[in-house]
Amino acid sequence: MPKEKVYVPVAEPKSTSCVEYIELGRTVTPQPVFKKDTIRIRLLQRCLGNPTETFDTEKHWEYDVPWSEERQEEVVMRPIKSKTEEVQVVNQAPEPAWKKIKRVIL
């Protein structure tokens, strides 16, 4: 039997006096098959240690966050109410005049 994997929370770094992090984008993709969310982050890391030589680096992070036990995908099944009055035929051609006449007496 495989052992359960222990989830260790990811600690995103914070800006300091030497390094500044600017978030450019974040995407959260749910994966119901694996019961986890994949988080992708685009960051701009700006190094401020030497004021004469500051530089920027673009970084990409990706990590998974498992769903908690409380989170369940709820599927609600509701009966469909069908009434003949609500059904409408769209784009139906009008009935020709010769079909409306049933009998002609001469």
N, C-alpha and C positions, 0 to 999 in steps of 0.2 A: 504494500500500500504506500503510495507516495506521501511524503510529508507535506504539511501545509506550509506555504510560503508566508513568512512574516513580512508584513508591509512596513517599511521604514519611510516616514514622511519626508518629502523633499523640502529642504530649507533653501529658498531662493535668496541669493546674496543681496545685501543692502548696500546703498551708497555710503562711502566713507569720505574722509578728507582727501585721500589719494586716488580713489577710484569712484567714478560716477556711472551708474547704470540707468539707461533710458530705455523703456519698453517700447518697441516699435510695433509689435503686433502679438496677439495671443489667439490661438485657435483651440477650442475644446471639441474633440470628436468622440461621441459616445460609441461604445462597442458592446451591444447587448449580448453577443455570442460569448464573449469572454468576461462579461460583467465588469467592465472597467471603462474609464475615460482616458483618452490619450490627449495630453496637453502639449502643444507646440508653441514655443515662445521665440520671438525675434528680439534681440537686445542690441543696444549700442553701448559698448563699454568704452568709457573715456578715461584714460589714465592722466591724472593731474599731479603725479609725484614730482616731476621736474617741470616747472612752469615754462621753461624755454623749449621743451620737447614734449608737448602734449600730443597724443595720437588717439585715434578712434579705431575700434575693432568691432565689427558686426559679428554677433554670435547667435547660434541657433541651438536651443535646448529642446529636448523631447523626453517626457517621462509619463508614466502611467499612474493613475490613481484608481484603486479598486473601489467598487461600489460597496456601500455599507449594507448591512442586513436590512435596514429600514427601507432602503430604496428598492422598490419593486415596480416593474412595469405593469401598470394596471390596464387591463383590457376590459372595456365595458361593452357588453353585448346588449343592444337594445332592439326590440322588435320594430320592424318597419311597418308603419301604418300605411296601408294602401286603400285609397278611396277612388272610386271611379270619377268623382268630380275633379280631383286634382290632376288626373292624367290628361295631358294635352298633346295633340299631334302637331308637331311643328313642321313647317314647310310642306304642307299638303296642298296640292293643286285644287282649285275650286271644281266642283262637279259641273260637267258640261250640261248645257240647256237641253239637249236631246235626251238625256237620261231622266230628266225631271218629268217629261211628258210620257204618260203611260198609255193612253188610248186616244186615238183621233177618230171621230166619227164624221164621215162625209156625207 
